[in-house]
Amino acid sequence: MSGAVAPFFRRLISTALALGAVVSSLAAATIQWVPAERPVAVEVAGVAAAAPRDGAEADAAAWRPLFAVYAEQPGAGAVPPMAGTWRVVDGARWRFEPQFPLVRGVRYRAEFRPPGAVPVISFFEFPADVAPPTTVVREIYPTAIELPENQLKFYVHFSAPMSRGHTYEHVHLRDTAGRVIDLPFLEIDEELWDPTMTRLTLLIDPGRIKRGVKPLVDIGPVFEAGKFYSLSVGAECRDAEGRPLRVGFEKKFRIGPADRTAPDPARWKITAPAAGTRGPLVVEFGEPMEHALASRMLRVLAADGAEPDGEIALGVEERSWRFVPAQPWRAGDFRLSVATTIEDLAGNNIGKVFDVDVFDQVQRRIETPTVEVGFAVK
């Protein structure tokens, strides 16, 4: 063997031995669900091969061919891998943390597919739950029976924390004939939950509300004035424990004319209480308001700027606001301070209409963060 050829064969033999060692080490790789009883991550242990760099969705193309987790759906055929974050732990374990928590009733499949070696596959499924479901939908807002044609939001309030990730599959808008309306919501991957996971916000696709934009022109509006609709939440929605709802929920309503008038506190009716009592201060809006904002965008201020303590509540169909003070009212001048970001059902703010035709000019804008209306307690 010539001197030039010998080094080549030595390198070839060395490379083959190294690859053989890697493949041999991969044969000992195992998949672990962490923690075993209620996983929040999946790990591959016993990995000797080099891993892609730590990262999230930006590095999915490098990680997923090697290590991926699937949520199996019977009858759904092939499903894409779950979204999440990959990283290396202690230099020896590959970890995948799913974007959404694992839920009861779904079987999960983790696959580790090293090049040149037999794949390692592991399954996980929560044990069958014998406890009866207890979570229900408490209310859907707005509670009004008639909504504007350019209705913007719905809020679904649950009695207990819910799980995230598959909500849009079980929430449907239907017309009078019971037909499901296609793609009415602005579907966001993370979904719009409050921090307690008990309130879900459903946002009607603004592209099907704002006049002059392409989705409205091509597809049409979600709602039409004069027609009846229903919003249903299926019992298949899962709570934080993976259990279905105790029962589904349906809100029926009719659609009235579009609302393209901005709220104006100067036109609201304020009924002042009597001095020396704990009677309520009542503010009547003259229309239903967006309840989540109306609950926190109004404040009562005394002449010296002090804000009395008290309890706030909204009236029937969110058409009014009540404030009951912790202490009896004292005689004098007060102010109702209203944040200009408060909304009616069509998303109109004070001084700014949400549903503006792109060819219209906005004639009036309010630049201050609040407006105030005075009242006297006698």
Protein Blocks (a to p, Z undefined) as FASTA:
>chain_A
ZZklmmmmmmmmmmmmmmmmmmmmmmmpccddddfklccbdcdehiabdcdddddfklmm
mmmmmoccddddehklpadddddddddeehlaccdddfbdcdehiacddddddehiacdd
ddddddddfbdcfbdcfbdcdfbfbdcfklfbdcdddfbdcdehjlmmmgccddfkopac
ehkbccdfkopadfkopaccddddfklmbghiaklmmnopfbdghiacdddddfkbccfk
opacfbdcddddddddddfbdcdfklpccddddehiacdcdddehiacdfklmmmmcccd
dfkopacdddddddehhlaccdddfbdcdeddddddddfkbccfkopaehiafblcfkbc
cfbdcfbfbdcdddddZZ
